[in-house]
Amino acid sequence: MAFLQKKEVKRELKDGQIHNRRYVLSLYAKIDGAQLVDKKNLLEDMKRVLRALCPSVKSEKRLKNHEIVFKQKGTSTTGGAGMPITIGERRLRAWCELGSKEKGIVVCGDEYHLVNYSRPLPQHSHSAFVRSFDSSLVGEGFESFLQFLGYEFEYEYVADGTIFYLTDTIEIQMYQVLKVEHGGFRTWKGGKNALQTKPAWNRPWWIVEIRATCDDASKLQASETLIEKFATCLKDYGVFYANVHRATL
């Protein structure tokens, strides 16, 4: 498994296995970056509020990530009673921070974070979108390994915006979704990779995600309560949903 980075393996090695399972809870909203309320730009006004909530000026960070989604088609296996069982499609995500920018071209690094999310926990039990996940830092060759496991490229995009770290476990991401026009995964040969992008929507829509992470299922309820409170504080800027697809309609 040469595509796994040694420093990440060392950090995640536990009880003889690579393990780093945590939970992530999310609430989503979509706001119009051009909308004016009382002669104020809604997006900029929201940013000012979030800066006031942040503990320090270092709590604000530029977000510019290249995200790739891989899909593994459903497979069939045999159950204990000899009956066929169909396992649904599985997806893995890989992301990296984008580097320098020249003439509209951004440059990907040669290291990606590979993330495996579980199925969401039942919505009738949670007001947020809750998943557990494993993550590892990977380098050149990971895409060939995924193909060997039956995964294939599905789609990619660039998230361009800002992250506000409100606490050690809660952050708010505000970003636009950009389509990859040139470059991207299909032409990536390892190492650096140049991308050219354009907005995914005709209007300047922004995704706002209130995101909490916790390392123990016993902390889910407390984390969910906190992000619900932040969503209430920001209700004047948009309606937050536990379903990202509903939020982006």
C-alpha positions in Angstrom: 0.0 0.0 0.0 2.6 2.4 -1.1 0.0 5.1 -1.9 -0.6 5.6 1.8 1.6 8.3 3.2 3.9 7.0 6.1 3.2 10.0 8.4 -0.5 9.4 8.2 -0.2 5.7 8.8 1.8 6.3 11.9 -0.8 8.7 13.2 -3.7 6.4 12.5 -2.2 3.1 13.6 -4.1 1.8 16.5 -4.4 -1.8 17.8 -2.5 -3.0 14.8 -4.9 -1.4 12.3 -5.2 1.9 10.5 -8.2 3.4 12.2 -9.4 7.0 12.5 -13.2 6.8 12.7 -15.0 9.9 13.7 -18.5 11.4 13.2 -19.4 14.5 11.2 -22.7 16.3 11.6 -23.9 18.9 9.0 -26.7 21.4 8.4 -26.8 23.1 5.0 -28.2 26.3 3.5 -27.9 28.0 0.1 -27.8 31.8 -0.1 -27.6 34.3 -3.0 -24.3 36.1 -3.0 -25.9 39.0 -4.8 -28.9 39.5 -2.6 -29.4 42.8 -0.7 -31.3 43.1 2.6 -31.7 46.6 4.0 -29.1 47.8 1.4 -26.6 45.3 2.8 -25.1 42.4 0.9 -26.4 39.2 2.6 -23.2 37.3 2.1 -20.9 39.9 3.3 -23.1 40.7 6.3 -23.1 37.0 7.2 -19.3 36.9 7.0 -19.1 39.9 9.5 -21.3 38.0 11.9 -19.2 34.9 11.7 -16.0 36.9 12.2 -17.5 38.3 15.4 -18.3 34.8 16.6 -14.8 33.5 15.9 -12.4 33.4 18.9 -9.5 35.0 17.0 -8.5 36.5 13.6 -6.6 33.2 12.9 -10.0 31.3 13.0 -10.8 32.4 9.5 -9.2 30.4 6.6 -9.4 30.4 2.9 -11.2 27.3 1.5 -10.2 26.1 -2.0 -10.4 22.4 -2.3 -10.4 20.0 -5.3 -13.0 17.2 -4.6 -13.2 14.0 -6.5 -16.0 11.3 -6.0 -15.4 7.7 -6.9 -18.3 5.1 -7.2 -18.2 1.4 -6.7 -21.1 -0.3 -8.5 -23.4 -2.6 -6.5 -22.1 -6.1 -6.1 -23.9 -9.4 -5.2 -22.8 -11.9 -2.6 -24.3 -14.9 -0.9 -26.0 -14.7 2.5 -25.9 -17.2 5.3 -29.0 -19.1 4.0 -27.5 -19.3 0.5 -29.7 -16.4 -0.7 -28.2 -13.7 -2.9 -27.6 -10.3 -1.2 -27.1 -7.2 -3.3 -24.8 -4.5 -1.8 -25.6 -1.0 -3.0 -23.3 1.5 -4.6 -20.5 2.8 -2.4 -18.6 6.0 -2.8 -15.2 7.3 -1.7 -14.1 11.0 -1.8 -10.7 12.4 -2.3 -9.8 16.0 -1.8 -6.7 18.3 -1.7 -6.0 21.9 -1.1 -5.4 23.9 -4.2 -2.2 25.8 -4.5 -1.0 28.8 -6.6 -3.2 30.6 -9.1 -2.1 32.1 -12.4 -4.4 33.5 -15.1 -7.4 31.6 -13.8 -5.5 28.3 -13.4 -5.2 26.7 -10.0 -2.7 23.9 -9.2 -3.5 20.7 -7.3 -1.0 19.2 -5.0 0.3 15.6 -5.3 -1.3 14.5 -2.0 -5.0 13.8 -1.5 -7.1 13.0 1.6 -9.2 9.9 0.9 -12.4 9.8 2.9 -14.9 7.0 3.3 -18.3 8.1 4.7 -20.7 5.6 6.2 -24.4 5.7 5.3 -26.2 8.6 7.1 -27.8 7.8 10.4 -31.6 7.8 10.3 -33.2 11.2 9.8 -36.1 10.5 12.2 -33.5 10.2 15.0 -31.4 13.2 14.1 -32.1 16.8 13.0 -28.6 17.0 11.3 -27.0 15.0 8.5 -24.9 12.6 10.6 -22.2 10.2 9.2 -19.2 8.4 10.5 -16.0 8.4 8.4 -12.5 7.1 8.0 -9.7 9.2 6.4 -6.2 8.6 5.2 -3.6 10.8 3.4 -2.8 9.3 0.0 -0.3 10.1 -2.8 0.5 9.0 -6.3 -1.0 5.6 -7.3 -4.2 5.8 -5.2 -6.4 6.1 -8.2 -5.0 2.8 -9.7 -5.7 1.0 -6.4 -9.3 2.3 -6.4 -9.8 1.0 -9.9 -8.4 -2.3 -8.8 -11.1 -2.4 -6.1 -13.8 -1.6 -8.6 -14.2 2.1 -8.1 -14.6 4.4 -11.0 -14.5 8.2 -11.4 -18.0 9.8 -11.0 -17.5 13.5 -10.8 -15.3 16.3 -9.5 -15.6 20.0 -8.5 -13.8 22.8 -6.7 -15.1 24.3 -3.4 -14.0 28.0 -3.3 -14.8 30.1 -0.2 -14.0 30.5 3.5 -13.9 28.4 6.6 -14.7 29.9 10.0 -13.5 27.9 13.0 -16.0 28.7 15.8 -14.8 26.1 18.3 -12.4 23.2 18.4 -15.1 21.0 16.9 -17.4 23.3 15.0 -16.7 25.2 11.8 -18.8 26.9 9.2 -17.9 26.6 5.5 -19.1 29.1 3.0 -18.2 28.3 -0.6 -19.2 28.4 -4.2 -19.2 25.2 -6.3 -17.0 25.4 -9.4 -17.0 23.1 -12.4 -13.7 21.8 -13.7 -13.5 22.7 -17.4 -9.9 21.7 -18.2 -7.4 19.5 -16.4 -8.8 17.6 -13.4 -8.8 14.0 -12.5 -9.2 12.6 -16.1 -5.9 14.1 -17.2 -4.0 13.7 -13.8 -0.8 11.7 -14.1 0.4 12.2 -10.6 2.3 15.2 -9.2 1.1 18.7 -9.9 -2.1 19.2 -11.9 -3.5 22.5 -13.4 -7.2 23.1 -13.3 -9.4 25.6 -15.1 -12.8 26.2 -13.5 -16.1 28.1 -13.9 -19.1 28.6 -11.6 -21.5 25.7 -11.5 -24.6 27.9 -11.4 -25.7 31.0 -13.4 -26.5 32.9 -10.2 -23.8 33.5 -7.5 -25.2 30.8 -5.1 -23.2 30.0 -2.0 -23.4 26.8 0.1 -23.2 27.3 3.8 -22.4 24.3 5.9 -22.5 24.2 9.7 -20.2 21.3 10.5 -19.3 19.6 13.7 -17.0 16.6 14.3 -16.8 14.3 17.3 -14.8 11.2 18.1 -17.4 9.4 20.2 -21.0 8.4 19.4 -21.9 9.5 23.0 -21.1 13.1 22.0 -23.5 13.2 19.0 -26.4 14.7 20.9 -24.4 17.5 22.4 -22.8 18.3 19.0 -26.2 18.3 17.3 -27.6 20.7 19.9 -24.7 23.1 19.3 -25.0 23.3 15.5 -28.8 23.7 15.9 -28.1 26.8 18.0 -25.7 28.2 15.4 -28.4 27.5 12.7 -30.9 29.5 14.8 -28.5 32.4 15.2 -28.1 32.5 11.4 -31.8 32.0 10.5 -32.1 35.5 9.0 -29.6 34.5 6.3 -31.1 31.2 5.2 -33.0 28.1 6.0 -30.8 25.2 7.1 -31.6 21.6 6.2 -30.1 18.2 7.1 -30.3 17.2 3.5 -27.8 19.0 1.2 -29.9 18.2 -1.9 -32.9 19.9 -0.4 -30.8 22.9 0.6 -29.5 23.3 -3.0 -32.8 23.1 -4.9 
